[in-house]
Every structure is written in C-alpha cells, then in structure tokens.
C-alpha cells in the first residue's frame, strides 16, 4: 500500500493538463515530463520494448513467464488531467482513518468535502482518503490508473509464482480532450485485448459508453450604437441564448442519468458583434444520438431563416462511438474482469459509462478495451478524492486478470 501511495503522490504533483485549443501532439509539452519519468520507472522494473514516441505515447512489455500461448493482454491509462480545473501545484492531503465527518480542504476559502453533499463518503469510514487542498483537482483521473498498473506489474515481477502471459502497458496523452487514441499505434502495442484503468469507484466495470459529438456554432452579429440601433443591430449574444432556449430543457446533464443522453453547453463567449458557443452531444443509443444531432441542425436551420443564412456557421463532428458493439462479440473479456474482481472480494458494478475513454476509440480499431475502476470520486474538480484501499483493490484486480488469463478456467 505504501508503494502505490508513494507513486500516486509523485505523479499528481507533475503538471500534465492537456489543452483542447492546441494543435500539437501531445497538446501540451508538459505531458512529456511525466512520460519521461514513467519510462525510467519501466526501465528500473526491467520491462522490455520500452518506448516513448514523439507524440507522447509510452509503451512497454512484461514478458510471459509460462511455456504456453495465451492471449496477450494490455493495461492502459492516461497521463493528462482535465482542463476543467488547474492541475498545477497539486497539494494532496491525506486523511487517515476517516471518521465520516466533514473534511476541511481549505480553511482560507472554507471549502469542505462533506458527506451531506457526497453521501458515498460514508462508505469509506475507517479508510485512508487522499483529497485535494481545495485549489486544484487531484489527478486521480488517471494518475491513479498509472500508479495501479505499475504497482501491479511490479508485484507480478516480484512474485514469479504467479503465472501470466505477455502483458502490454500503455500510457497515453490527451485523453481528457478526446484525443488519447488519435495516434495510438495498435499494431505496435500488439495486444489481443486490453483494459483501460480509468473508471471511478471500486468495482466499476464498463463496456458501454456514450456516442459522442461536438458542435461549434459561430454567430455573426452587427453592432450598432444602441442609440440608433432600431432595425439595424443584430445581437449575436441574444441569438446564442435563443438557440440554447430552443434545446430540450430536460436533456441537459443536470437532469439526466443512466442511459439518458444530453446536450451540454460547455462554452459561451462573445459580444454583440460575434459569439461562439460549443456543445457536446451524448447518447448511448446510436439512433437517439443521430436524432440529437439532427435536432440541433434543425434548430439552427430555423434560426437562419429568421436572421439570415450568413449569420450562423455550424460544425458538428463525431468524436467516438459506443464500444458495446465491439465488446459484445468478445464478452468473455468482460467476464474475465468480473471473475477477477470476485476472486479478490470486489463486487463488480457493471454499468454504462456516462462519458468515454480511450478504450472506446481503441475498440473500434480492433483492440477491444473495457474499462475498470481506479477507485476515485468527483473527478475534474476540487472535491476529488480517492480511498487508498480502493487503489489497492485495483492493483489486486489487475494482477488477478493477468493470472486468470493464463490459467485453465
């Protein structure tokens, strides 16, 4: 347990936030800071085929210790953290033997992590929690996954009595901005299947995710002095607000759950003269996903009729699809993870991801890739935390998956 905490605390202090506005690969050069450290750790562990390419992807191989052919398995985690909140100067706090009360994250700002707001905290009474200091996110998404994979690999190396086939390790950049799989070399990785270690609370096991698209809308207004604006001014901000009002109120993230999709307004900036807004569109059902895109396009068509065709530009782009259709034909890899969890006394929680992972994209590139838990909660914000005991269980699950993959089951 001490080793995984040591690794995790080391990684979260390295600033690796990705940048959705960047056109470089990776989107931020600071992601190389962590990548280079991981390469050195992989070398110290004695792994083979260690590489860090010019795009920021780290790969390595743990050779088989058995004399028979079994499927090559992979474990993948991402190095970047979300741009939603600062990932610089992360200062983790450790709460030993949590008693179920409020946790004061930041006295100056009176930021409190409370079971009144996050009742699942009560499930971790008596455990050790790692939290933020209220100024940044923590980075358990997905530096916990990295720490768990490396700790599991180290355990396999130190315990050769645990038999396993070839195990591949992959660490990716830019997952948080939807580009983690863009330049992932599936052929080089050479795994038959893999798991992203990028989920939430202990026990999560996911092989369904949203179909996803992004919509960027540019509105060209006409600014006239308000004193003489009658029949002349076109206020692009108000047109943007009108578009947003025309979308279904009950299809916003704050009103949806489980398999329900949504339109999420993530950015709105502008002036009377020019406004730009950005939506993400999500649905597990492919047909409903296509209907959502059509609805937005129809709303914009009507707004163009009202204000003029030249007023609005729209760019809707698909980002990833539900990996369910690629995983179901090889559902035994989900069953393998489920059995591994049960063997180490973790109750599997098979549920859809209300988001996406690198594994969704990779599954459509012939690398079936379900997602397993890291143990973290409240990702992307100042209330993020992770129980150390959950991280330890993730390590046990990874080890057990590798062992069961090589066994006669």
C-alpha positions in Angstrom: 0.0 0.0 0.0 2.9 2.4 0.8 4.4 1.9 -2.7 1.2 2.8 -4.5 0.6 5.9 -2.4 4.2 6.9 -3.0 3.8 6.6 -6.8 0.5 8.3 -6.8 1.6 11.3 -4.8 4.6 11.7 -7.1 2.6 11.6 -10.3 -0.1 14.1 -9.2 2.4 16.7 -8.4 3.6 16.7 -12.1 1.6 19.2 -14.1 0.1 17.5 -17.1 -3.1 19.3 -18.0 -4.0 18.9 -21.7 -5.2 21.8 -23.9 -8.2 21.4 -26.3 -7.2 24.6 -28.2 -3.8 23.2 -29.1 -3.0 21.5 -32.5 0.2 19.9 -31.3 0.7 16.2 -30.3 0.6 16.0 -27.4 -1.4 19.1 -26.8 1.0 20.3 -24.1 4.7 19.5 -23.9 4.5 19.2 -20.1 2.9 15.8 -20.5 6.4 14.6 -21.6 7.6 15.5 -18.0 5.5 12.6 -16.6 6.1 10.3 -19.7 9.9 10.5 -19.2 9.6 9.6 -15.5 7.5 6.7 -16.4 10.0 5.4 -19.0 12.7 5.5 -16.3 10.5 3.6 -13.9 9.7 1.0 -16.5 13.4 0.5 -17.1 14.0 0.1 -13.4 11.4 -2.6 -13.3 13.2 -4.4 -16.0 10.4 -4.3 -18.6 11.1 -4.8 -22.3 10.3 -3.0 -25.5 10.0 0.3 -23.7 9.3 3.3 -25.9 8.3 6.9 -25.8 7.4 8.3 -29.2 7.3 11.9 -30.5 3.6 12.1 -29.8 3.9 11.3 -26.1 2.8 7.6 -26.0 4.6 5.3 -23.6 4.6 1.5 -24.2 6.3 -1.4 -22.6 6.1 -5.2 -22.3 6.2 -7.6 -19.4 7.3 -11.0 -21.0 5.4 -14.1 -20.3 6.6 -16.5 -17.6 4.8 -19.6 -18.9 5.5 -22.1 -21.7 2.2 -21.9 -23.5 0.4 -19.5 -25.8 -2.3 -17.4 -24.1 -3.8 -14.1 -25.4 -1.7 -11.0 -25.0 -3.3 -8.6 -22.6 -2.9 -4.9 -22.2 -3.5 -2.3 -19.5 -3.8 1.4 -20.5 -4.1 4.7 -18.5 -3.7 8.3 -19.5 -1.2 10.9 -18.3 -3.0 14.1 -18.8 -5.5 15.8 -16.4 -8.7 17.7 -17.3 -8.5 21.4 -18.3 -11.7 21.8 -16.3 -9.6 22.9 -13.2 -6.0 23.6 -12.6 -3.7 20.6 -12.3 -0.7 22.7 -11.4 0.8 22.8 -7.9 -1.4 19.9 -6.7 -1.1 19.6 -2.9 -2.7 16.3 -1.8 -4.0 15.9 1.7 -4.1 12.5 3.4 -7.0 11.7 5.8 -6.1 8.6 7.9 -8.9 6.6 9.4 -11.7 8.7 8.1 -14.5 9.0 10.6 -17.4 10.0 8.4 -17.3 13.7 9.2 -16.8 16.8 7.1 -13.3 17.2 5.7 -11.9 20.8 5.7 -10.0 21.0 2.4 -9.2 24.7 2.5 -9.5 26.8 5.7 -9.0 30.1 4.0 -11.7 29.5 1.4 -13.8 27.4 3.7 -14.0 24.6 1.1 -15.4 21.5 2.7 -15.8 17.9 1.4 -18.9 16.8 3.2 -21.0 13.6 3.2 -24.0 15.9 3.2 -23.1 16.7 -0.4 -21.3 13.4 -1.2 -23.0 10.7 0.8 -20.8 7.9 -0.7 -18.1 9.2 1.7 -19.8 7.2 4.4 -18.8 4.0 2.6 -15.1 4.7 3.4 -15.3 5.2 7.2 -12.1 3.8 8.7 -10.2 4.1 5.4 -7.4 6.4 4.3 -8.5 9.1 1.8 -6.4 11.3 -0.4 -8.0 14.6 -1.2 -7.2 18.0 -2.8 -6.4 21.1 -0.8 -9.4 22.9 -2.4 -7.3 24.8 -5.0 -6.9 22.2 -7.8 -8.1 18.9 -9.0 -6.4 15.9 -7.6 -5.5 14.0 -10.8 -6.7 10.5 -9.8 -8.2 10.6 -13.3 -6.0 9.0 -14.4 -2.7 9.1 -12.4 -4.3 6.6 -10.0 -4.6 4.2 -13.0 -1.0 4.7 -13.9 0.1 4.0 -10.3 -2.1 1.0 -10.1 -0.8 -0.6 -13.3 2.8 -0.1 -12.4 2.3 -1.4 -8.9 0.6 -4.5 -10.3 3.3 -5.1 -12.8 5.9 -4.7 -10.0 4.0 -7.3 -7.9 3.9 -9.7 -10.8 7.7 -9.4 -11.3 8.4 -9.8 -7.6 6.1 -12.9 -7.4 7.1 -15.2 -10.3 5.0 -17.9 -8.8 2.0 -16.0 -10.3 1.9 -17.3 -13.9 0.9 -14.9 -16.6 1.2 -14.4 -20.4 2.6 -11.4 -22.2 1.3 -8.1 -20.6 1.5 -4.8 -22.5 1.4 -1.4 -20.8 0.3 1.8 -22.5 0.2 5.3 -21.2 -1.5 7.9 -23.4 -1.6 11.7 -23.6 -4.6 13.9 -24.3 -7.4 11.6 -23.2 -9.2 14.4 -21.4 -9.6 16.3 -24.7 -10.8 13.3 -26.7 -7.5 12.8 -28.5 -5.9 10.0 -26.5 -6.4 7.3 -29.1 -5.7 9.6 -32.1 -2.1 8.4 -32.7 -2.1 5.2 -30.5 -0.2 2.6 -32.5 -2.5 -0.5 -32.1 -0.2 -2.7 -34.3 2.8 -1.8 -32.2 1.0 -2.3 -29.0 0.2 -5.9 -30.2 -2.3 -6.9 -27.6 -5.3 -9.2 -28.3 -7.4 -7.1 -25.9 -6.8 -4.6 -23.2 -8.4 -2.7 -20.3 -8.3 1.0 -19.6 -7.8 1.6 -15.9 -9.8 4.8 -15.9 -13.1 4.2 -14.0 -14.5 5.6 -10.8 -15.5 3.9 -7.6 -14.3 0.5 -6.6 -15.9 -2.3 -8.6 -16.8 -0.3 -11.7 -16.6 -2.4 -14.8 -17.8 -0.8 -18.0 -18.1 -1.8 -21.7 -20.8 0.7 -22.8 -20.2 4.4 -23.3 -21.8 7.4 -24.9 -21.8 8.0 -28.6 -20.3 11.5 -28.7 -20.1 14.6 -30.9 -19.1 18.2 -30.5 -20.9 21.2 -32.1 -19.2 24.5 -32.6 -21.5 27.4 -33.6 -20.3 30.8 -34.7 -22.8 33.7 -34.9 -22.0 36.9 -36.7 -23.9 39.8 -35.4 -24.0 43.5 -36.3 -23.0 46.1 -33.7 -24.7 49.5 -33.9 -24.7 52.2 -31.3 -27.7 51.4 -29.1 -29.0 54.9 -29.6 -29.6 54.3 -33.3 -29.8 50.5 -33.3 -33.5 50.1 -34.3 -33.9 47.7 -37.2 -30.1 47.6 -37.6 -28.5 45.8 -34.7 -28.1 42.1 -34.7 -27.0 41.0 -31.2 -25.1 37.7 -31.6 -25.2 37.0 -27.8 -29.0 37.1 -27.8 -29.1 34.7 -30.8 -26.9 32.3 -29.0 -29.2 32.5 -26.0 -32.2 31.9 -28.3 -30.6 28.7 -29.7 -29.9 27.4 -26.2 -33.5 28.0 -25.2 -34.8 26.0 -28.1 -33.0 22.9 -27.0 -35.0 20.5 -24.7 -34.7 21.6 -21.1 -34.9 18.0 -19.8 -32.0 16.9 -22.0 -29.3 18.8 -20.1 -26.7 16.8 -18.0 -28.2 18.0 -14.7 -31.5 16.4 -15.5 -30.3 13.0 -16.9 -28.9 9.7 -15.6 -28.2 6.1 -16.6 -28.7 5.7 -20.3 -30.2 9.1 -20.9 -28.3 11.4 -23.3 -27.9 15.2 -23.3 -26.9 18.4 -24.9 -24.2 20.1 -22.7 -23.3 23.8 -23.3 -19.6 23.9 -22.3 -18.5 27.2 -23.7 -20.3 30.5 -24.5 -18.3 33.6 -25.2 -18.8 36.6 -27.4 -20.0 40.2 -27.9 -22.8 41.9 -29.8 -20.7 41.6 -32.9 -19.6 37.9 -32.7 -20.4 34.9 -30.5 -19.1 31.4 -30.4 -20.8 28.6 -28.4 -19.8 24.9 -28.0 -21.9 21.9 -27.2 -21.1 18.3 -26.5 -23.8 15.9 -27.6 -24.1 12.5 -25.9 -26.3 9.4 -26.1 -25.8 5.6 -25.5 -28.3 4.8 -28.2 -26.9 5.4 -31.7 -30.4 6.2 -33.2 -31.1 8.7 -30.4 -27.6 10.1 -30.9 -28.3 10.8 -34.6 -31.7 12.3 -33.7 -30.0 14.8 -31.3 -27.6 15.9 -34.0 -30.5 16.4 -36.4 -32.5 18.3 -33.8 -29.7 20.8 -33.3 -29.2 21.2 -37.1 -32.9 21.8 -37.5 -32.9 24.5 -34.8 -30.1 26.2 -36.5 -31.9 26.0 -39.8 -34.9 27.8 -38.3 -32.7 30.4 -36.7 -31.0 31.0 -40.1 -34.4 31.6 -41.7 -35.2 34.2 -39.0 -31.9 36.1 -39.1 -30.3 35.2 -42.4 -28.3 32.2 -43.7 -24.9 34.1 -43.5 -25.4 34.8 -39.8 -24.6 31.3 -38.5 -21.8 28.7 -39.1 -22.1 25.3 -37.6 -19.5 22.5 -37.4 -20.8 19.2 -35.8 -18.2 16.4 -35.6 -18.5 12.9 -34.2 -15.9 12.1 -31.5 -16.4 8.5 -30.6 -19.0 5.8 -30.5 -20.4 3.3 -28.0 -17.9 0.4 -27.7 -20.7 -2.0 -26.8 -21.0 -3.3 -30.3 -17.3 -4.2 -30.4 -17.2 -5.7 -26.9 -20.2 -7.9 -27.0 -18.7 -10.3 -29.6 -15.8 -10.9 -27.2 -17.8 -10.6 -24.0 -15.5 -13.1 -22.4 -13.0 -10.3 -21.7 -15.7 -8.6 -19.5 -16.3 -11.9 -17.8 -12.6 -12.3 -17.1 -12.5 -8.9 -15.4 -15.7 -9.7 -13.5 -14.3 -13.0 -12.3 -11.0 -11.3 -11.2 -12.9 -8.8 -9.1 -14.9 -11.6 -7.4 -11.8 -13.5 -6.7 -10.3 -10.6 -4.8 -13.6 -9.8 -3.0 -14.7 -6.8 -5.0 -18.3 -6.7 -6.0 -18.5 -5.9 -9.8 -20.6 -3.0 -10.7 -21.3 -3.4 -14.4 -22.7 -0.2 -15.7 -22.6 2.2 -18.7 -20.0 5.0 -18.7 -21.6 8.4 -18.8 -18.6 9.6 -20.8 -15.9 8.0 -22.8 -12.4 6.5 -22.5 -9.5 5.8 -24.8 -10.9 2.3 -24.8 -14.0 3.3 -26.7 -11.9 4.6 -29.7 -9.4 1.7 -29.5 -12.3 -0.8 -29.5 -13.2 0.5 -33.0 -9.5 0.0 -34.0 -9.7 -3.8 -33.3 -8.4 -3.5 -29.8 -11.4 -4.5 -27.6 -10.9 -2.5 -24.4 -13.4 -2.4 -21.5 -12.8 0.0 -18.6 -12.1 -0.9 -14.9 -12.1 1.2 -11.8 -9.4 3.3 -10.3 -11.3 4.0 -7.1 -11.6 7.8 -7.5 -14.6 10.1 -6.9 -15.6 13.6 -8.1 -13.1 13.7 -11.0 -12.2 17.1 -12.6 -12.9 19.2 -9.6 -11.7 20.4 -6.2 -13.8 17.8 -4.4 -11.9 14.9 -6.0 -10.7 12.2 -3.7 -9.6 8.6 -3.7 -9.5 5.9 -1.0 -6.1 4.2 -0.7 -7.9 0.9 -0.1 -9.7 1.2 -3.4 -6.4 1.8 -5.2 -5.0 -1.4 -3.6 -8.0 -3.4 -4.8 -7.4 -2.1 -8.3 -3.9 -3.5 -8.1 -5.2 -6.8 -6.9 -7.7 -6.9 -9.8 -5.1 -6.2 -12.4 -2.8 -8.9 -11.0 -5.7 -11.4 -10.9 -6.8 -10.6 -14.5 -3.2 -11.4 -15.7 -3.2 -14.6 -13.7 -6.6 -15.8 -14.8 -5.8 -15.0 -18.4 -3.0 -17.6 -18.2 -5.0 -20.2 -16.2 -7.3 -23.1 -17.2 -10.7 -21.7 -16.2 
